[in-house]
Amino acid sequence: MKNAEKQKAEKTWRMTIPTQLAIFTAVLTRQGVKKISYRPVADPVPRRRMPGGRLPLAIRNNAAKLDAWLRAYASGKKCEYRVPLDLSGQSNFRVRVWRHLRRIAFGKTIAYGQLAQKVGCRSARAIGAACGANPLPILIPCHRVVAQRGLGGWSGLHGWKEILLRHEYLRVATRKNLTEKRKTH
């Protein structure tokens, strides 16, 4: 069976996770989270929808972990991502770039050119293309990669790169202010 046919035949499960930040829709496989999309919160907010039917234990566990992770992220809490990602069918270069993206701390950014150097690539544009092909935004935080002057491109919903960066920055700044206030009192 060819690789493309294998991917078509692969069983997937879909789940919806509404949070105060966005409504997330994820596609899971036995290997991990394959794809995630999001949309702005609107009235009425849909109910959380977990994969239905008789689920393999790994899918149930990954769905629960993903749900908890996205809710924590939306509420501004730092969280280590421990749910496996299914990056099958992706190029080695993209996977290498995405591994580096996952190391960028919550509330921090890096320039496309700096990331290119870390990855061992000469082209900031190639880094931008890998970011644009990311099937797992937020989980693989491509929004944290910015241009030398300005935000740079974004393949997601218009304005969301800035929304996500602001969301993270405000959470980090608030934590920092609270810590400093405790030290002075």
C-alpha positions as CSV (number, residue, x, y, z in Angstrom):
1,M,0.0,0.0,0.0
2,K,1.4,3.4,-1.0
3,N,2.0,6.0,1.7
4,A,-0.8,8.3,0.5
5,E,-3.3,5.3,0.5
6,K,-2.1,4.4,4.0
7,Q,-2.8,7.9,5.3
8,K,-6.3,7.9,3.7
9,A,-7.1,4.5,5.3
10,E,-5.8,5.7,8.7
11,K,-8.6,5.9,11.3
12,T,-9.0,9.4,12.8
13,W,-11.1,10.8,15.7
14,R,-12.3,14.4,15.9
15,M,-12.9,16.4,19.1
16,T,-14.0,20.0,19.8
17,I,-12.7,21.9,22.8
18,P,-14.2,25.3,23.6
19,T,-12.1,27.6,25.8
20,Q,-12.3,31.3,26.7
21,L,-9.6,32.0,24.1
22,A,-10.9,30.0,21.1
23,I,-12.9,27.0,20.0
24,F,-10.4,24.2,19.0
25,T,-11.1,21.3,16.8
26,A,-8.5,18.5,16.8
27,V,-8.0,15.4,14.7
28,L,-6.3,12.5,16.6
29,T,-4.8,9.2,15.3
30,R,-3.4,6.3,17.2
31,Q,0.0,8.0,16.9
32,G,-1.1,11.3,18.4
33,V,-2.6,14.7,17.5
34,K,-2.6,15.1,13.7
35,K,-4.2,18.4,13.1
36,I,-5.7,21.3,15.1
37,S,-7.7,24.3,14.0
38,Y,-9.4,27.0,15.9
39,R,-11.9,29.8,15.5
40,P,-13.0,32.7,17.6
41,V,-15.3,32.2,20.5
42,A,-18.9,33.1,19.4
43,D,-22.3,32.9,21.0
44,P,-23.4,30.3,21.7
45,V,-20.3,28.4,22.6
46,P,-20.5,24.8,21.5
47,R,-20.3,22.1,24.1
48,R,-17.1,20.2,24.5
49,R,-17.3,17.1,22.2
50,M,-14.9,14.3,22.8
51,P,-14.4,11.5,20.3
52,G,-17.4,9.1,20.4
53,G,-17.9,5.4,20.3
54,R,-15.6,2.8,21.7
55,L,-12.2,4.4,21.8
56,P,-8.8,2.8,22.1
57,L,-7.3,3.7,25.5
58,A,-4.5,5.7,23.8
59,I,-7.0,7.9,22.0
60,R,-9.0,8.5,25.2
61,N,-5.9,9.4,27.2
62,N,-4.5,11.7,24.4
63,A,-7.9,13.4,24.1
64,A,-8.1,14.0,27.8
65,K,-4.5,15.4,27.9
66,L,-5.1,17.6,24.9
67,D,-8.3,19.0,26.5
68,A,-6.5,19.8,29.7
69,W,-3.5,21.3,27.9
70,L,-5.6,23.6,25.7
71,R,-7.7,24.7,28.7
72,A,-4.6,25.5,30.7
73,Y,-3.0,27.4,27.7
74,A,-6.2,29.4,27.2
75,S,-6.2,30.4,30.9
76,G,-2.6,31.5,30.6
77,K,-1.0,28.7,32.5
78,K,2.3,27.3,31.3
79,C,2.1,23.6,30.5
80,E,4.4,21.0,29.2
81,Y,3.0,19.3,26.1
82,R,3.0,15.6,26.8
83,V,0.5,14.4,24.3
84,P,2.2,12.7,21.3
85,L,2.0,14.5,18.0
86,D,1.4,12.6,14.7
87,L,3.8,14.3,12.3
88,S,3.7,11.4,9.8
89,G,3.8,12.5,6.1
90,Q,5.8,15.6,6.9
91,S,9.3,16.3,5.6
92,N,12.4,15.9,7.8
93,F,13.1,19.6,7.5
94,R,9.7,20.6,8.7
95,V,9.8,18.2,11.6
96,R,13.3,19.6,12.6
97,V,12.0,23.2,12.5
98,W,8.9,22.3,14.5
99,R,11.0,20.5,17.2
100,H,12.9,23.8,17.6
101,L,9.6,25.8,17.7
102,R,8.4,23.6,20.6
103,R,11.5,24.8,22.6
104,I,10.5,28.5,22.5
105,A,9.2,29.4,25.9
106,F,5.7,30.7,26.6
107,G,5.7,34.5,26.1
108,K,9.0,34.5,24.2
109,T,9.7,35.1,20.5
110,I,12.5,34.4,18.1
111,A,13.2,35.9,14.7
112,Y,12.9,33.8,11.5
113,G,16.7,34.3,10.8
114,Q,17.7,33.3,14.3
115,L,15.6,30.2,14.1
116,A,17.2,29.4,10.7
117,Q,20.7,29.6,12.3
118,K,19.6,27.3,15.1
119,V,18.2,24.8,12.7
120,G,21.2,25.0,10.4
121,C,19.4,26.5,7.5
122,R,20.5,29.5,5.4
123,S,17.0,30.7,4.6
124,A,14.6,32.5,6.8
125,R,12.0,32.1,4.1
126,A,12.3,28.3,4.4
127,I,11.6,28.7,8.1
128,G,8.6,30.8,7.3
129,A,7.4,28.1,4.8
130,A,7.8,25.4,7.5
131,C,5.8,27.6,10.0
132,G,3.1,28.2,7.4
133,A,2.8,24.4,6.8
134,N,2.4,23.7,10.6
135,P,-0.7,21.5,11.1
136,L,-0.6,22.0,14.9
137,P,-0.7,25.8,15.6
138,I,-0.3,26.6,19.3
139,L,0.9,23.1,20.1
140,I,3.8,23.8,17.8
141,P,4.0,27.5,18.5
142,C,4.8,29.0,15.1
143,H,3.2,32.3,16.3
144,R,6.3,32.9,18.4
145,V,8.5,33.3,15.3
146,V,8.5,36.9,14.2
147,A,10.2,39.1,11.5
148,Q,13.2,41.3,12.4
149,R,10.9,44.3,12.0
150,G,7.3,43.4,12.9
151,L,5.3,40.3,13.3
152,G,5.9,38.6,10.0
153,G,3.5,36.3,8.2
154,W,0.8,34.0,9.6
155,S,-1.1,31.3,7.9
156,G,-3.8,31.2,10.6
157,L,-6.8,33.4,11.1
158,H,-6.2,37.1,10.4
159,G,-4.9,38.9,13.5
160,W,-4.5,35.8,15.6
161,K,-0.7,35.8,15.7
162,E,-0.9,39.1,17.5
163,I,-3.7,37.9,19.7
164,L,-1.7,34.8,20.7
165,L,1.4,36.7,21.4
166,R,-0.4,39.3,23.4
167,H,-2.2,36.6,25.4
168,E,1.1,35.0,26.3
169,Y,2.9,38.2,27.0
170,L,0.2,39.5,29.3
171,R,0.2,36.3,31.3
172,V,4.0,36.4,31.7
173,A,3.9,40.1,32.6
174,T,1.2,39.6,35.1
175,R,3.0,36.7,36.8
176,K,6.2,38.8,36.8
177,N,4.4,41.7,38.5
178,L,2.8,39.5,41.1
179,T,6.2,37.9,41.9
180,E,7.8,41.4,42.2
181,K,5.0,42.6,44.5
182,R,5.5,39.6,46.8
183,K,9.2,40.3,47.1
184,T,8.7,43.9,48.1
185,H,6.1,43.1,50.8
